[in-house]
Amino acid sequence: MKSLTNTLSFYASIVVYLIFNLRLQGNGAGGIDALSSFQATALQIGQTAPYIAGFTYFIIAILQYMSGGDKVPWDRRVRLFMALGILGGLFMGIYEYAGVIE
């Protein structure tokens, strides 16, 4: 049962990461244009992923140093990346939707 719970929470974190980095683009007539929304979301993830990966690498290096060299499992690395990516997507969304970027 613990394995199922870990798997479900792992995939849930991926879905939440994608939701927080989702950028909806209108078509000018009050609707949402799917292609431009996909492009804006891909651009958002492409712009923030290198920074999030760098922060994740730095935090993992610190965790491994503090644990005496024990490796962090890959699923924990991905979960850490997703958590930092959710925060990054949240802050970028607030920055974009607050009207700072035109």
C-alpha positions in Angstrom: 0.0 0.0 0.0 2.9 2.3 0.7 4.2 1.8 -2.8 0.8 2.8 -4.3 0.6 5.9 -2.1 4.2 6.9 -3.1 3.4 6.4 -6.8 0.2 8.4 -6.6 1.7 11.3 -4.8 4.7 11.2 -7.2 2.4 11.6 -10.2 0.2 14.1 -8.3 3.3 16.3 -7.8 4.0 16.2 -11.5 0.4 17.2 -12.3 0.5 20.1 -9.8 3.9 21.2 -11.3 2.3 21.4 -14.7 -0.8 23.2 -13.4 1.3 25.8 -11.7 3.4 26.4 -14.8 0.3 26.5 -17.1 0.0 29.8 -19.0 -3.4 30.4 -20.7 -3.5 32.6 -23.7 -6.7 34.1 -25.1 -7.7 34.3 -28.7 -9.1 37.8 -28.5 -12.8 36.7 -28.6 -13.0 35.7 -25.0 -11.9 32.1 -25.5 -8.6 30.3 -24.9 -6.3 29.4 -27.8 -5.0 25.9 -27.1 -1.9 26.1 -29.3 -0.7 29.5 -28.0 -1.4 28.3 -24.4 0.7 25.2 -25.1 3.5 27.3 -26.5 3.4 29.8 -23.6 3.5 26.9 -21.1 6.4 25.2 -22.9 8.2 28.6 -22.9 7.5 29.0 -19.2 8.9 25.6 -18.3 11.8 26.1 -20.7 12.8 29.4 -19.1 12.5 28.3 -15.5 13.6 24.6 -15.6 17.4 25.4 -15.8 17.2 27.6 -12.7 15.1 25.1 -10.8 17.5 22.3 -11.9 20.4 24.3 -10.6 18.7 25.0 -7.2 17.8 21.4 -7.0 21.3 20.3 -7.7 22.7 22.6 -5.1 20.2 21.4 -2.4 20.8 17.8 -3.3 24.6 18.4 -2.9 24.0 19.9 0.5 21.8 17.0 1.6 24.3 14.4 0.4 27.1 16.2 2.2 25.1 16.4 5.4 24.2 12.7 5.3 27.8 11.6 4.9 27.8 10.9 1.2 24.6 8.8 1.0 22.9 9.3 -2.3 19.5 10.8 -2.5 17.1 8.5 -4.4 16.0 9.6 -7.8 12.3 9.9 -6.9 13.2 12.3 -4.0 15.3 14.3 -6.5 12.4 14.6 -8.9 10.0 15.5 -6.0 12.4 18.2 -4.9 12.6 19.5 -8.4 8.8 19.5 -8.7 8.4 21.3 -5.3 10.9 24.0 -6.3 9.3 24.2 -9.8 5.9 24.7 -8.2 7.2 27.6 -6.2 9.0 29.0 -9.3 5.8 28.7 -11.3 3.8 30.4 -8.6 6.1 33.4 -8.4 6.5 33.7 -12.2 2.7 33.5 -12.5 2.2 36.3 -9.9 4.9 38.3 -11.7 3.3 37.9 -15.1 -0.4 38.2 -14.1 0.2 41.2 -11.9 0.9 43.3 -15.0 4.7 43.6 -14.7 5.3 41.8 -18.1 3.3 43.3 -20.9 
